[in-house]
Amino acid sequence: MPLKIYKTDASPPVRAVMMTTELIKLKIDVQEVNIFTGANKTPEYLEKNPLHSVPLLEDGDFVLSDSHAIITYLVSKYGAEKRSTLYPNELSVRAIIDSRLYFDTSILFPNIRAIIKAILADGIKEVTPKQIEDVNAAYEILDKYLQKTKFVAGDNLTVADVSCVASISSLDVLVPVDDKYEKLKAWWSSLQEEEWYQEGNLPGLAQYEGLVKSMLN
């Protein structure tokens, strides 16, 4: 049975998974889930994923939610020669990668979710000063990480870069990354040149940007 990803391309976590599949050249089946019409809340989908979130992975009878868990699973199982750098076995190296993944899931992505929720639930038409402050604080932390190493978790590209760039490219639509975050901008610029970024992130990012701008204007 082929691998299947349930996805909504505008979602930053979905794009992290799609970039990972591009990076390791993994063929998958995809199932579009329109979260805007409630397709993620049908009884069938909730049976698979009570969190009603995307992405969702099916690998035979094995079902897994959360993009961070999915990308580490895919690289560990199917990453072949790239596994040694993207998510290596060495515990100290992997611990740093995990810490950056947790930074994404606890800091970067929650900033996106908070602003989008305010747009949808509260009808705000512009990002608030407090939201801008919070996002810039996250940018500053990531910039500091990148002052010490070429990539967010060391001097090699890892799954942490993939997750973080999915969120950074999405946050930039809401709060543009200031030029003062030189290392952050240089890191992001270098990743934008990569085919896996262009194929796995740009189509969904364009959808996301269109949706955000339509709601803010």
Secondary structure as the mmCIF struct_conf table of DSSP 4:
data_model
#
loop_
_struct_conf.conf_type_id
_struct_conf.id
_struct_conf.beg_label_comp_id
_struct_conf.beg_label_asym_id
_struct_conf.beg_label_seq_id
_struct_conf.end_label_comp_id
_struct_conf.end_label_asym_id
_struct_conf.end_label_seq_id
STRN STRN1 LYS A 4 LYS A 7
TURN_TY1_P TURN_TY1_P1 ASP A 9 ALA A 10
HELX_RH_AL_P HELX_RH_AL_P1 PRO A 12 LEU A 23
TURN_TY1_P TURN_TY1_P2 ILE A 24 LYS A 25
STRN STRN2 ASP A 29 GLU A 32
HELX_RH_3T_P HELX_RH_3T_P1 ILE A 35 THR A 37
TURN_TY1_P TURN_TY1_P3 GLY A 38 GLY A 38
HELX_RH_3T_P HELX_RH_3T_P2 ALA A 39 LYS A 41
BEND BEND1 THR A 42 THR A 42
HELX_RH_AL_P HELX_RH_AL_P2 PRO A 43 LYS A 48
TURN_TY1_P TURN_TY1_P4 PRO A 50 LEU A 51
BEND BEND2 VAL A 54 VAL A 54
STRN STRN3 LEU A 56 ASP A 59
TURN_TY1_P TURN_TY1_P5 GLY A 60 ASP A 61
STRN STRN4 PHE A 62 SER A 65
BEND BEND3 ASP A 66 ASP A 66
HELX_RH_AL_P HELX_RH_AL_P3 SER A 67 TYR A 78
HELX_RH_3T_P HELX_RH_3T_P3 ALA A 80 LYS A 82
HELX_RH_AL_P HELX_RH_AL_P4 ARG A 83 LEU A 86
BEND BEND4 TYR A 87 TYR A 87
BEND BEND5 ASN A 89 ASN A 89
HELX_RH_AL_P HELX_RH_AL_P5 LEU A 91 PHE A 103
HELX_RH_PI_P HELX_RH_PI_P1 ASP A 104 LEU A 108
HELX_RH_AL_P HELX_RH_AL_P6 PHE A 109 LYS A 117
HELX_RH_PI_P HELX_RH_PI_P2 ALA A 118 ASP A 122
BEND BEND6 LYS A 125 GLU A 126
HELX_RH_AL_P HELX_RH_AL_P7 PRO A 129 LYS A 148
BEND BEND7 THR A 149 LYS A 150
STRN STRN5 PHE A 151 PHE A 151
TURN_TY1_P TURN_TY1_P6 VAL A 152 ALA A 153
STRN STRN6 GLY A 154 GLY A 154
BEND BEND8 ASP A 155 ASN A 156
HELX_RH_AL_P HELX_RH_AL_P8 VAL A 159 LEU A 174
BEND BEND9 VAL A 175 VAL A 175
HELX_LH_PP_P HELX_LH_PP_P1 PRO A 176 ASP A 178
TURN_TY1_P TURN_TY1_P7 ASP A 179 LYS A 180
HELX_RH_AL_P HELX_RH_AL_P9 GLU A 182 GLN A 192
TURN_TY1_P TURN_TY1_P8 GLU A 193 GLU A 193
BEND BEND10 GLU A 194 GLU A 194
HELX_RH_AL_P HELX_RH_AL_P10 GLU A 195 GLY A 200
TURN_TY1_P TURN_TY1_P9 ASN A 201 ASN A 201
HELX_RH_AL_P HELX_RH_AL_P11 LEU A 202 LEU A 216
#
